Amino acid sequence: MLVAIPFGNSHFDFNGAIMEIEQIDQYRWRIPRAGAMQVDGLLYADREMMEQARSERSLLQVSNVACLPGIVGSSLAMPDIHQGYGFPIGGVAAMTMDGVISPGGVGSDINCGVRLVRTNLLYDDVKDRVKDLVDAMFQLVPSGIGSKGAIKLSPAQERAALEKGASWAVENGYGWKGDLEFTESQGCLPGADPDKLSKRSFDRGREQLGTLGAGNHFLEIQKVVEMYDLKTAGAFGIEKDQIVVMIHSGSRGLGFQTCEDQVDIMLRAMPKYGINIPDRQLACCPIESPEGRDYLAAMACSANYAWANRQCLMHLVRQSFERVFRTSAEKLGMSLLYDVAHNIAKFETHQYNGKSIKLCVHRKGATRAFGPGHRELPERYRPYGQPVIIPGDMGRASYLLTGTERAMQETWGSTCHGAGRLMSRTQALKNTRGRSIARELGEKGIIVRSHGNDTLREEMPEAYKDVNQVVSVVHNAGISNMVAKMKPLGVVKG
């Protein structure tokens, strides 16, 4: 079925050609290859989401990404798609080794990601102590714009953290050895070279390890409220009414500065490689070029910093629970279920045209979702597929899913990463003038702490798509399967 979707009063104009969107099935839509596009665009969405996408440039960004040298398969977009820098947020693209690497396909908060921590506590154990737990986390975990932590790094220590990632944190007392097994890539990307970072990027990381940051970063105490796959949930150590903690943060100022620096370098370098792109925000260079290799080394540093950061944040969360319950985190069963990256480019081997091929997979606002049997998964999880952790807004729900073989075949083992914004932060502030989001959430039984009301207003639930609808799309499309649903009880926002 070929569906010409009108944008405003006319069809969408892409380089002088009309963009037509082909509806493949209820949850898949194709933007056929046209103009400079090397591949089709493939979007996962329902019709309501496609209507929402009409008001922004995210579909044009899907088409633009399809023009990048070396892209194979399709330019992919998940149902949480919204406009980003260069790539849409929710975008996935795989490049052959003679293709390009693009910082816009990773994002500015390199390895922003999320981890889910189990406890052996049930709702009845914490229902009268949620406020105490939220207050303890707010006191122990530095948060907010430019926040600095108690973990002060010497230049040598920072280099070690950038090279080793989460293992540096564990070796220095910020976690348990078993945490690394349940972290994507064991919490470390190879090839990190701190000498490829600018002095400003290096300096910004010195005092921010173990800090939450601001914006959409959060700590959230959650109750498991629905179970969809009892067998997989059991393997993941999840049961109904259980208390879990979700941690969402990234590489802080170090990652942002790295992205800014590298985009400038690539913009200057592109002419010598004869690369023409439809959008300067897609600045890129060949993977095997000096600039490409330098970006990958700097990105790996930022990704490793983010894994070390989330490891330290989990350590502080464990300490918060220990303070409130006056017992050890071990006795509270606070083990890491899994940690996933959202903004990253990784070298992976996939099947393409009947052959195993090494690809550079860009995931920007997208989650890796490897299917059952994949050798990179923890042995305990391997029969079930990779845990996929999907946070929603702070007023609705979050989900635990698992990766599928269909995702391996269609999306390079990728799925959505969250709910996805419906409105900009500026629009959210305008729409919430005079409102107290903390009070509104409190009336729903959700305790929230933040350093400023503006942050809560920017992050109000209505600013996001309904995560229930987003998760329904990826589940029904078969690229990840629902395991459990969690509701927020208490939230710390940056």
N, C-alpha and C positions, 0 to 999 in steps of 0.2 A: 504494500500500500504506500503510495507516494503522497506525502502530505506537505503542501506548501504552506508554511506557517507564517502569517503576516506579522510584521513587527511595526506597530503603529499603523500608519495608513498605507504602507507599501511593504513589499517583500524586503528582506534584509539584503543590503547591497555589500557584497564582498568583492573588492577590487573590480567593481563595475559589473559583476555578475550577480544574478539572483541566487541567494542561498535557499535551497530546498532541503527539507528534512524528511527522510524516509523513516516511517515507523516500522520497525522490524517486528516487534511484539509489544505486549503491554508495558514492558519495562526497559526496552532497548530502542534507541533512535540513532539513525545514521546520518551524518553530513557527508554526502558523496564527494569524492575527490574532485576538485575543480581548481583552475588557475594554477598557482604555484604549489598547491598541496601535493605532497608526496604520497600520502595515504588518506583514507577516509577518517572522519571523526566518528567516534562511537560513544554515545551517552547513555547512562543508566538513570532513568527517571520515569515517573508517571506523568500523565498529561498535565496535572495541576502544576507540577514542578516545571514542566516545559513552558507553561504559560507564565510562571514567575520569572523564568530566565529571559523572557522577551524584553524586560525593562533594563537589562544591563548588557555589558560587552562580553560576558563569559563565553557565549557561543562563538563569537568572533575569535576569542582567544584560543578556543579549541581548534578552529580552522588555522589560525596562525601557527600554532605548535606543529600542525601537520606539515608545515613547510620546512621544518628544520632538516638540515642535511643528515642522512643516516637513519632517520626514523623508520621503524618497521612496525607491521601490525596495523594499529590504528592510534590516532590521538584520542586518548580515553578521558572521560569525565564521569565522576561519581555523582550520586544524587545530592550530595552536600555542596555541589558546585556553586561558586560565586566568584565574582571578579577578583583577580589578584594582580600581582606585578608580573607581567609577561605571561606566564602560565596562569590558567584559572586555578583557584584553590579547589582541590578535588581533582586535579589533573594528573595523569600518568602517561609517560612516554618512554619507550625503549629505543636506544640507539645502538647500531652496530659499532664495532670498535674503530671503524674508519669514519664514524659520524662525529657529532659534537657533544660537548658538555655545556649546559646553560645554567648559570646561577639562578635564573628566574624559574627553573624547573625544580629547584630545591627550596627556595624561599629565604627570607631574611632571618627568621628564627631557626637556624639550622638544627635539625634533630629536635625540634619541639616534639614532644611525645608524651605518652601516658603509661603509667604502671598501676597495676591493681594488686593490693595487699589483702590477703585473707586475715581473718581472726577466728578464734574458736568461740567468740562471743555471739550470742543471739540477741535479738531486739530487746527482750525483757531484761537482759543484763545491762543495757546502756540507755534505755528510754528516759531514765531520770538523770543521766549523766552526760547527755549530749552537749549541753552548754559548757560543762566543765572541760570536756574534750576539745571543743572548738576553741575555748579560751586558752587552753594549754598550747594548742597548735599555733594560735595567733601570737602567743608570747614567745614560743621557742623558734618558730620559723620566720626569718626576716622576709618581708613582702613589701610590695609597692614599687613605684618607679625609682630606679637607681638604688634600690636597697642593697646594703652591704651586710655580709655575714660575719660570724665569729671565726670562720675558718680562714686564717690569713696565710697566704702562700708566698714563699720565697720564689724568686725566678726559677730556681732549679726544681722546686716542688711543682710549680705551674707547668713547666715543661713535661715533667713526669706524668701529671694528670692529663695533659693534652695527648701524650703518646699512648697511655695505658687505659684511659677511660675509667669505667666503673671498677676495674680491678685495683686501680690506685686508691680509690675510696675505701674499698674493703681492706686492702693491705694496711691502711692507716687508721683502722678502727671504726669506719663508718659503714658497718654492715656485716653480713655473714657470708662466708665463702659460698654457700649454696645459692646465694642471690644471683651469681653470675650465670649459672646454668639456665636460669629462667629469664634472662635478658636477651633481647634480639641481638645476634652477633656476639653474644657474651659481653655486650657492653663496650665493644672496641672495634673501630674500623682500622684496618691496616693501612700503612703508608702515610700516617700523620707526620708532618714535619713542621715543628713550631717556627723554624726559620722562614717559612713562607707566610707567616702572619705579619701584619704591620705592627709597629711598636704600639700604636693606639689600641689595636685589637688586643694585643697581649696585655697591655696595662688595664684594659677594661675588665679582663677576666680575673685579675689579681685578687679582688675583694668580693667577688660575687658568687663564689662556689657555696652551695648550700643555701641559696636564696630563691624565693618563688618567682619574683618579678611581678609584673602587672598585667593589665589587659585581661585576656581570657584564661590566664593561668590560675590554677586553684588546687586546694586540698579539699576533699569531700568525703564525709562519713556517709555511707550508704547502707540501706537494708535491701537484701535480696527479696523481691516480692513475687516474681514469677519464674517458673522453671519450664523450659521447653524441650530440653534434651537431657533426661535424667542421667543417662549413661555417661555422656561427655561431662556433664556438670560434676558427677562423682569423681571422674578422673582428674578434673581440675580442682577438686576439693571444695566444691560449692554446694550449699544446701539452702532451702527456703528459710527465711527469717534470719539468716546469717548477717553479721556486720562485716563489711569490707571497707577499705579506704582506697580512693582513687587519687593519684598524684599527676598533675599536668603542668609541665614546665619544659624549658628548653635550654639553649646555650647562652641566654642572657645577652649582655652588651657585646661580648666577644663574638658571638655568631652574627649579630647584626652588623658590626663593623667589618667582619670578614666578607660578608655579602656585598656591602657597599664598596669596599676596596676592589674586589674582584670584578664586579660589573664594570667599573671604570677601566680596569686593565683590558678587559675583553672588548669593550667598545673601541678602544684605541687600536687593538690588534686585528680586529676583523678584516679591515681592508686588505691586509697583506695575504690573507687566505682566500680572498675573493668571495666572501660569504655575504649574501644579500638576504635580509630578513624583513618581514612586513611590519615589525614592531621593534623599536630600539630596546624595549624592555626584555627582549629575547636574546640579548647579547650572548654570544657563544664563541667557542673556539674548538678546533678539532681535539678530540680526547687525547691524542698522542702528541699534540703540540706542546711546547714549553709552557704556554699559558694554561692549557688544559691540565697538564700534569701539576702545575703549581696550584691551580684551583682545587683539584682533588686532594692534594696534600693539606691545604688550608681547611677545606671542608671537613676532612677527617679529624683534624684537631678540634674543630668546633663540635662535631658530632660526639667525639670522645668526652669533651668538656660537658656536654649536655647529659651524657650517661653518668658521668661522675656526679653531676649536680643532682640528678634524680635519685641516685644512690644515697647521697648525703641528706636529701630531703626525707627519704624514707627512714633513715636513721633518726632524724629529728621527730618524725611522726611516731616512731616506736617509743622514743623517750617521752613524748606527750602522753601516750597511753599508759606507760609505766608510772608516770607521775600521778595520774588520776586513779589508777587501779592498784597502785602500790605493790606491783608484782612485775616480774620480768616480761619482756616482749616474747621470749621463748615460751613461757607458760601461757601467754595470751594467744599463742599460735599465729604470730604475725609474720607469716612467710610470704614471700613474693610469688604471686600467681604468674605474672608475666609483665614484661615491659616492651612496648612497641614504639618505633620511630614514625613520625609523620612527615617530616620534611628532610629528605635525604636522597642521594643518588648512590646506587650500589651496583657493583659488578656481580651479575648472576648468570647462571647457565639455564637456559630455557629451551623448549622444543619449538622450532620454527621451520615450517615447510618440511616437516619430517626429519629434521636434523637437530642435534644438540648444538646450541650456539651461545657464545658468551656475549652478553649485552650489558649496556649501562642503563639501568632502569631508574628514571627520575620519578619520584613520588612526592608531590607537593600537596599537602593536605590530604594524604591518602595513606592507608595502612597496608603493610605487607600482610598477605593472607594465604600462606602456603598450605597446600592440602595434605591429607594424610600420607604418611610414609616418607615425607621429605627428610633428608639426612641432616638438615640444619636445625631441626626441631629437637627439643629435649626428648630423651628416650621415653619418658613417662607420657608425653603428649603425642608422640609420633603416630599412634594408631588413629587418633581423632582429628588431627590437623592442628594448625597453629591457633592459639588463643588470639582473638581479635577483640580489642577493647574500644568501645565507641561511647565517648562521653556525650551527653546532651547538655541542655542549658541547666542552670542551677535550680530551676523550678519544676522540672518534669521528670526525666528519667535518664538512665544510661544503660548500656547493654554489654553483655559478654557474648561473643559469637565465636565461630571457628572457621578456619579457611577450608576451601574445597578444591577438588580436582578441576571443577569447571573454571574456577578462578585461574588455575594454572594454565588452562587452555585458552582463556579469553582475555585476561587482564594482567598477564605476567604475575599472577599471584597477588592481586591487589584488590582492595575494597575501600569503602568510605572511611573517613576518620572522625566524623562527628556530625552534628546537626547541620552546620553551615549557616552563615549569616543571611538574614532576610533584609536587614537594613544596616546602613553604615553607622559608625559610632556617633557621628554628628547628628544623624537623623534620630538615633535612639535618645540622645540627650535632649533634642528638641521635643520629642514625643513624651518625655517623662518629666518635663518641667513642673516643679511643685510636688512631685511624688516622692515617697519614701519606699524604695524597693525593699529595704531591710524589713520595714514594718509589714509590707504586703506579703513577703515570704514568711515572716513570723506568724502571720495569721493562717498560713498553710501548714504550720508546724515545722518550718525549716529555719534553723538558726544560722545566721550569716554574720561574718565579721570581715571588715575591709577598712583600708586606711582612708577611704573617701567615698562619699555618696555618688560622685560622678562615675567612678568605676562600676558601681552597681547599676547605675542608670544605663551606662553603655552596654552592660552585659545582661540587661533585663531579659526574661524569658521570651518576650514577644519579638526581640531583635533576631531570634534564630528560627530556622525551620523546625517543625515538629520532628524530633528525633525518632519517634515511633513510626512516622511515615517514611523517613529516610532508611531506617533499618528494614522496614517492610520491603522496600524496593530491592535492596541487595540480597535479602533472604529469598524473596520470590524469584529473583533473577538467577539464584543459585551460585552466586559468587562468594557468599558466606552464609553460615547457618546459625540461627539464633539458639543460644544455650540458656541464658538467664537475663532477667531484667532487674535493675536496681533503682530504688528511689532515694533521693537525697534527704538526709536528716540534718546535717550541719555542714557549712561551707566556709572556707577561708579563701577570700579573693585577694588578688594582688592590689 
